[in-house]
Amino acid sequence: WQFIEISLQSREFYTQLNSQEKIKVIVDLPIGNIFSDVATGAKDKYIDSTYMLWAATLHDKKILNGNSGYIPDEYINRSKLLNFNFPTISKLNSLKEWGVDGIVLHKDNYKNSKEYERVKLGLEDLGVEIIGQTDNLILFDLTEW
């Protein structure tokens, strides 16, 4: 076990996220996936717990990630969807149907920089606007997409 250290950049990023009134629900990516055999882009399959336990303390947005003592099939299916061939127009439409307004990419939580760049460039190529950024975190806005 190790303590989670929250960098000043991360605190500032989430303070900025909190001030984005049009963003109500976010998904933190890469999403972890400990409940299926589908590969994840995350270097840590338990990363969703990190998002829930510390990032959510820095903002008041709802988050798609995370679970508790009960893991509904819907959570597993959504994790699979976001771990395989993301992003696509269809998958962004699914996020919007689920009420997600913002996508937060965590560069340091991807298995490698190639996978991170693939997702980042895919979102940009699909016309999803960046509205916040640090060296490690990017906020994409789905409200205008």
C-alpha positions in Angstrom: 0.0 0.0 0.0 1.2 3.5 -0.7 -0.3 6.9 0.1 -1.8 8.9 -2.7 -0.2 12.3 -3.2 -2.3 14.9 -4.9 -0.1 17.3 -6.9 -0.7 21.0 -6.9 -1.4 20.8 -10.7 -4.1 18.2 -10.1 -5.7 20.3 -7.4 -5.7 23.3 -9.7 -7.1 21.2 -12.5 -10.0 19.9 -10.4 -10.7 23.4 -9.0 -11.0 24.6 -12.7 -13.2 21.6 -13.4 -15.4 22.4 -10.4 -16.0 25.9 -11.9 -17.2 24.5 -15.2 -21.0 24.9 -14.6 -22.0 23.2 -17.8 -20.1 20.0 -16.8 -22.3 17.9 -14.5 -21.0 14.4 -15.0 -17.5 13.2 -15.9 -15.8 10.0 -16.8 -12.1 9.6 -15.8 -10.1 7.7 -18.3 -8.5 5.3 -18.6 -11.2 3.3 -16.8 -10.1 0.4 -14.7 -11.6 -3.1 -15.2 -11.1 -5.8 -12.6 -14.3 -7.6 -13.4 -13.8 -8.9 -16.9 -11.1 -10.3 -19.2 -11.2 -7.3 -21.5 -7.9 -5.5 -21.6 -7.7 -2.1 -20.2 -5.6 0.9 -21.2 -4.9 1.6 -17.6 -1.6 0.6 -16.0 -3.5 -0.2 -12.8 -6.8 -2.1 -13.1 -7.9 -0.7 -9.8 -7.6 2.9 -10.9 -11.3 3.7 -10.5 -10.9 3.5 -6.8 -8.3 6.2 -7.0 -10.6 8.4 -9.0 -13.4 7.9 -6.5 -11.4 8.2 -3.4 -9.3 11.3 -4.1 -10.3 13.1 -7.3 -13.9 13.2 -6.3 -13.0 15.0 -3.1 -11.7 17.9 -5.1 -14.9 18.5 -7.1 -18.6 18.2 -6.8 -19.3 16.6 -10.2 -20.9 13.2 -10.6 -18.6 10.5 -11.9 -19.3 7.5 -14.1 -16.4 5.6 -12.7 -16.5 3.6 -9.6 -18.4 1.0 -7.8 -19.0 -0.2 -4.3 -19.7 -3.6 -2.6 -22.2 -4.4 -5.4 -21.0 -4.4 -9.0 -23.9 -4.2 -11.4 -23.6 -5.8 -14.9 -24.2 -2.3 -16.4 -20.9 -1.1 -14.8 -19.0 -4.0 -16.3 -20.5 -3.5 -19.7 -19.7 0.2 -19.7 -16.1 -0.5 -18.6 -15.8 -2.9 -21.5 -17.2 -0.3 -23.9 -14.8 2.4 -22.8 -11.7 0.0 -22.8 -12.0 -1.3 -26.4 -11.6 0.9 -29.5 -12.4 4.2 -27.7 -13.2 6.8 -28.9 -15.7 6.4 -31.7 -18.7 8.4 -32.6 -21.0 5.6 -31.3 -19.2 5.5 -27.9 -19.2 9.2 -27.5 -23.0 9.1 -28.2 -23.3 6.4 -25.5 -21.5 8.7 -23.0 -23.9 11.5 -23.8 -26.9 9.2 -23.4 -25.5 8.2 -19.9 -25.4 12.0 -19.1 -21.6 12.4 -19.3 -20.6 16.0 -20.1 -16.9 15.8 -19.6 -14.0 13.4 -20.2 -10.9 13.6 -18.1 -7.8 11.9 -19.5 -5.1 11.0 -16.9 -1.9 10.7 -18.9 0.1 9.0 -16.2 -2.5 6.3 -15.7 -2.3 4.9 -19.2 -0.2 1.8 -19.7 2.0 3.7 -22.2 2.1 7.1 -23.9 1.1 5.5 -27.3 -2.3 4.5 -25.9 -2.8 7.9 -24.2 -1.9 9.7 -27.5 -4.2 7.4 -29.5 -7.2 8.3 -27.2 -6.3 12.0 -27.0 -5.9 12.4 -30.8 -9.0 10.3 -31.4 -11.1 12.7 -29.3 -9.6 15.7 -31.0 -10.1 14.2 -34.4 -13.8 13.7 -33.6 -14.1 17.3 -32.7 -14.3 17.1 -28.9 -13.0 20.4 -27.5 -10.3 20.6 -24.8 -11.3 23.1 -22.1 -8.7 22.4 -19.4 -5.3 21.0 -19.4 -2.2 20.3 -17.3 0.9 18.2 -18.0 -1.0 15.1 -16.9 -4.7 15.9 -17.1 -7.0 17.0 -20.0 -10.7 17.9 -19.7 -12.7 17.4 -22.9 -16.1 19.0 -23.2 -19.0 16.9 -24.5 -21.7 19.5 -24.0 -21.1 21.2 -27.3 -20.3 18.0 -29.2 
